[in-house]
Amino acid sequence: MTTYPHLLNAPIEEAVIAFSVNLPKDFQVKDLLSIKDSIKEQYPHEKEIKTAGYKLELKNNAFIPPQLLDEGLIGYLFKSTDEKEVVQLRLDGLTFSRLKPYTNWDDILKKAKNLYDIYISKIKPNSVNRIAVRYINHIKIPKSEFSFSDYIKTPPTVPAGLPQKISNYFSRMVINLEQDIVANFIQAHEVDKKDNLPIIILDIDVFKTKDFETDSSEIWSTLERFREIKNKIFFNTITNKTQELFL
């Protein structure tokens, strides 16, 4: 396993471990609350998760203004007291997020595993059909005028003959890896509204779609592999200059 530098101030805005599941046919969204008593001490703030859509209608050859439609409750969101940890219980699965400041992999994996064990014992899904690890990194550049190639090894390019100043960009790659593991890798650029400094976003989502038994040890060994992959993508994308910002 490759060893990468430890970044004391890692630019991680959000780290996510997610499990998608197959629930029994008669399962109701309110049944998700069977977990509530087991997690309310660590995650006391509760909120409903609802989905919505728009209705477009044509009448007398003219479009009527779109109507927002409430499509119902699909789950619940729980937050820790400091709101840095978020648990989502939805009809399609369980998600645990750690927001900035990041702690460490062992910490978030341990907490995700604890939540998963409670979830399995209370909800009793038939199987797990997808697991994922996602890390969203915000690399804030300390000056407004900069060259992308100073900070990332795969900078955006503008055709010759055009102005070379980029105010915004977005790039997405889907990388097929070993044993049906896939990575969605997004690079983007935006400007921080608070201090008007540029931010390079590296959003790395590593996942595997497969039917796992809920007690399969493969789930955890695969998540450990995801960690290695997301590190490989991140450190092979940034330059030494970027590393120095966070050491």
C-alpha positions in Angstrom: 0.0 0.0 0.0 1.4 3.4 -1.0 2.0 5.8 1.9 1.0 9.5 1.3 1.9 12.6 3.3 -0.3 13.4 6.3 -2.0 16.8 5.7 -2.5 18.4 9.1 -5.0 20.8 7.6 -6.6 18.6 5.0 -8.9 20.6 2.6 -11.8 18.2 3.2 -15.1 19.9 3.3 -17.1 16.7 3.6 -16.3 13.0 4.0 -19.1 10.5 3.3 -19.6 6.8 3.8 -22.8 5.5 2.2 -24.8 2.2 2.0 -27.7 1.6 -0.4 -30.0 -1.2 0.6 -32.9 -3.4 -0.6 -35.7 -3.0 1.9 -38.7 -5.4 2.4 -41.6 -4.6 0.2 -43.9 -3.7 3.1 -41.4 -1.3 4.6 -42.7 2.2 5.4 -40.7 5.4 5.8 -41.9 5.9 9.4 -40.3 2.6 10.2 -36.9 4.3 9.8 -37.6 6.0 13.2 -37.1 2.7 15.0 -33.4 3.8 15.1 -34.1 7.1 16.7 -33.8 6.1 20.4 -30.5 4.4 19.7 -28.8 7.4 18.1 -30.5 10.4 19.7 -27.8 11.0 22.3 -25.1 11.4 19.7 -27.4 13.0 17.0 -30.2 14.9 18.7 -31.2 17.3 15.9 -33.8 15.7 13.7 -35.3 16.9 10.4 -37.5 15.3 7.8 -36.2 14.6 4.3 -38.7 15.3 1.6 -38.6 15.2 -2.2 -40.3 17.6 -4.5 -40.9 18.1 -8.2 -42.3 20.6 -10.7 -45.4 20.4 -12.7 -45.4 22.0 -16.1 -48.7 22.6 -17.9 -49.6 24.0 -21.3 -52.9 25.7 -21.6 -54.3 27.7 -24.6 -50.8 27.4 -26.3 -49.2 29.0 -23.3 -47.1 27.6 -20.5 -48.6 28.0 -17.0 -46.0 28.9 -14.4 -44.5 25.7 -12.9 -46.0 24.4 -9.7 -43.8 23.0 -6.9 -45.2 19.6 -5.9 -44.5 17.9 -2.6 -43.8 14.3 -3.5 -43.6 13.1 0.1 -41.4 12.0 2.9 -38.4 9.8 2.0 -36.4 9.8 5.2 -34.9 11.6 8.2 -31.8 13.5 8.9 -30.0 13.6 12.2 -27.2 15.9 13.3 -24.7 16.0 16.1 -24.9 18.8 18.6 -22.1 20.7 16.8 -23.7 19.9 13.5 -20.4 18.5 12.1 -21.7 14.9 11.8 -24.8 14.1 9.8 -26.8 10.9 9.5 -29.3 10.3 6.7 -31.8 7.5 7.0 -33.7 7.2 3.7 -35.8 4.6 1.9 -32.7 3.8 -0.2 -30.2 3.5 2.6 -27.9 5.0 5.2 -25.4 7.8 4.8 -22.9 9.2 7.4 -21.1 12.5 6.8 -18.3 14.3 8.6 -18.1 18.0 7.8 -15.1 20.3 8.1 -13.0 20.1 10.2 -12.1 16.6 9.2 -10.9 14.2 11.9 -9.4 11.0 10.4 -10.4 7.9 8.4 -10.4 5.5 11.4 -12.8 7.9 13.3 -15.4 8.2 10.6 -15.2 4.5 9.6 -15.8 3.5 13.3 -18.8 5.8 13.6 -20.2 4.7 10.2 -19.7 1.0 11.3 -21.5 1.7 14.6 -24.4 3.3 12.8 -24.5 0.5 10.2 -24.8 -2.1 13.0 -27.7 -0.3 14.6 -29.3 0.2 11.2 -29.0 -3.5 10.3 -30.4 -4.6 13.6 -33.4 -2.2 13.6 -34.3 -1.9 9.9 -33.3 -5.4 8.7 -32.7 -4.8 5.0 -32.7 -7.8 2.7 -29.2 -6.9 1.4 -26.8 -4.0 0.6 -26.6 -3.2 -3.1 -24.1 -0.3 -3.2 -21.4 1.0 -1.0 -19.5 4.3 -1.4 -16.9 6.6 0.0 -16.9 10.3 -1.1 -14.5 13.1 -0.3 -15.2 16.7 -1.3 -12.0 18.8 -1.2 -11.9 22.6 -1.4 -8.4 23.9 -2.2 -8.4 27.6 -1.6 -5.8 29.4 -3.6 -4.1 32.2 -1.5 -4.2 34.8 -4.4 -6.7 35.8 -7.0 -4.3 35.6 -10.0 -2.8 32.1 -10.4 -2.0 29.3 -12.8 -4.0 26.1 -12.5 -0.9 24.0 -13.4 0.8 25.3 -10.2 -1.8 23.5 -8.1 -3.2 20.5 -10.1 -1.5 18.2 -12.5 -4.5 18.0 -14.8 -5.4 21.7 -15.4 -8.1 22.9 -17.7 -6.9 24.1 -21.1 -8.2 26.9 -23.3 -7.7 26.6 -27.1 -4.8 28.8 -28.4 -5.9 32.1 -29.8 -8.5 32.7 -27.1 -8.2 34.7 -23.8 -6.6 32.4 -21.3 -8.3 33.7 -18.1 -10.9 31.1 -16.8 -13.6 32.3 -14.4 -15.2 28.9 -13.9 -14.9 25.3 -15.1 -16.3 21.9 -14.4 -14.9 18.5 -15.5 -16.2 15.0 -14.7 -14.6 11.7 -15.3 -15.9 8.2 -14.6 -12.9 5.8 -14.0 -13.4 2.1 -14.1 -11.1 0.4 -11.6 -10.5 -3.2 -10.4 -13.2 -5.6 -9.3 -16.1 -3.4 -10.6 -15.0 -0.5 -8.4 -15.8 2.9 -10.1 -14.7 6.4 -9.3 -16.6 9.6 -10.2 -14.0 12.3 -10.2 -15.0 15.9 -10.5 -12.7 18.9 -10.8 -14.2 22.3 -10.6 -13.4 25.9 -10.0 -15.3 28.7 -8.2 -14.7 31.8 -6.2 -15.2 32.1 -2.4 -17.9 34.8 -1.9 -16.4 35.8 1.5 -12.9 36.7 0.5 -13.1 36.6 -3.3 -10.3 34.0 -3.5 -10.4 31.1 -6.0 -11.2 27.5 -4.9 -10.3 24.3 -6.8 -12.8 21.6 -6.0 -11.7 17.9 -6.1 -14.8 15.7 -5.6 -13.9 12.0 -5.4 -16.7 9.5 -5.2 -15.6 5.8 -5.2 -18.3 3.1 -5.2 -19.2 -0.5 -6.0 -22.6 -1.8 -7.0 -23.1 -5.3 -5.9 -25.5 -7.4 -3.7 -23.7 -7.9 -0.4 -25.1 -9.9 2.5 -25.7 -7.4 5.4 -23.1 -9.2 7.6 -20.5 -9.6 4.9 -16.9 -8.7 5.9 -16.3 -7.8 2.3 -18.2 -4.5 2.8 -15.5 -3.3 5.2 -12.5 -4.6 3.3 -13.9 -2.9 0.2 -14.4 0.4 2.0 -10.7 0.3 3.1 -9.8 -0.2 -0.5 -11.9 2.8 -1.4 -9.9 4.9 1.0 -6.6 3.8 -0.8 -8.2 4.7 -4.2 -9.4 8.1 -3.2 -6.0 8.9 -1.7 -4.3 7.8 -4.9 -6.6 10.0 -7.1 -6.1 13.0 -4.8 -2.4 12.9 -4.4 -1.8 12.1 -8.0 -3.8 15.2 -8.9 -2.4 17.8 -6.7 1.1 19.3 -7.0 3.8 19.7 -4.3 2.9 23.3 -4.1 -0.7 22.3 -3.1 0.5 19.9 -0.5 2.5 22.6 1.1 -0.6 24.6 1.7 -1.9 21.9 4.1 1.1 20.5 5.8 
